[in-house]
Amino acid sequence: MIKKSKLFGNKTRVTFCLPGDSPAGPVSVVGTFNGWRPGAHELKRRKDGTRTVSVPLSPGHYSFRYLASDGVWLDDDHADSVGPQGSELRL
């Protein structure tokens, strides 16, 4: 799931969220906004079992995927669309 919250100026806080049954081990959101670097935005487990990370982004079009341990890639069904580079987000 993806939540979008307007910040001051033209930035938007995007919160990436995976359900409690997501793969074990570390999971990062990687994409065009962080140079596809694993670990740059690692999701943290919450008390309700979900995992989240928030990233402030400027207006634009971004591609992203979730990267779990052992090289498992996941797309987000709640993204604006899914394309050749994975999930897509428009702000």
C-alpha positions in Angstrom: 0.0 0.0 0.0 1.2 3.5 -0.7 0.1 6.6 1.3 0.8 10.1 0.0 0.8 13.2 2.2 1.5 16.7 1.0 4.4 18.5 2.8 5.3 22.2 2.7 6.4 23.4 -0.7 6.1 21.0 -3.5 7.3 17.8 -1.7 5.1 14.8 -1.0 5.8 12.3 1.8 5.3 8.8 0.3 4.9 6.0 2.8 5.5 2.6 1.3 3.9 -0.2 3.3 4.0 -4.0 3.1 1.6 -6.3 4.9 2.6 -8.5 7.8 2.9 -11.6 5.6 5.7 -10.1 3.5 8.9 -12.1 3.1 11.1 -12.6 6.2 14.4 -10.7 6.5 15.2 -7.2 5.5 13.1 -5.5 2.7 14.1 -2.2 1.0 12.2 0.0 -1.4 14.5 0.7 -4.3 13.8 2.9 -7.4 14.6 5.8 -9.6 14.4 8.1 -6.5 17.4 6.4 -4.8 19.4 5.1 -7.7 18.1 1.6 -7.2 20.3 1.2 -4.1 19.4 -1.7 -1.8 19.3 -0.7 1.9 18.9 3.1 1.2 15.3 2.9 2.3 14.8 -0.2 4.4 11.2 -0.9 5.6 10.9 -1.1 9.4 8.5 -3.6 11.1 5.6 -1.9 13.1 3.7 -3.3 16.1 0.8 -4.4 13.8 3.2 -6.5 11.7 3.3 -4.3 8.7 6.6 -2.8 7.4 6.9 0.9 6.4 9.3 3.5 5.3 8.5 7.2 4.3 10.4 9.1 1.6 9.9 12.8 0.8 9.7 13.2 -3.0 9.4 16.0 -5.5 6.8 16.0 -8.2 7.6 13.5 -10.9 7.3 10.0 -12.3 9.1 7.2 -10.4 9.7 3.5 -10.9 10.3 1.3 -7.9 10.2 -2.3 -6.5 10.7 -3.9 -3.1 13.8 -6.0 -2.7 13.7 -8.7 -0.1 16.6 -10.9 1.1 17.8 -13.6 -1.2 17.2 -11.2 -4.2 13.4 -11.6 -4.2 11.7 -8.7 -6.0 8.2 -7.6 -5.3 5.9 -5.1 -7.1 3.2 -3.0 -5.4 -0.4 -3.8 -6.4 -1.4 -0.4 -5.1 1.0 1.6 -7.3 -0.4 3.9 -10.0 0.6 1.2 -12.5 3.2 -1.6 -13.1 5.5 -1.2 -16.1 8.7 -2.8 -17.4 10.8 -1.4 -14.5 8.3 -2.4 -11.9 5.8 -0.4 -10.0 5.2 3.2 -11.0 4.3 6.3 -9.0 3.2 9.7 -10.3 3.3 12.8 -8.0 
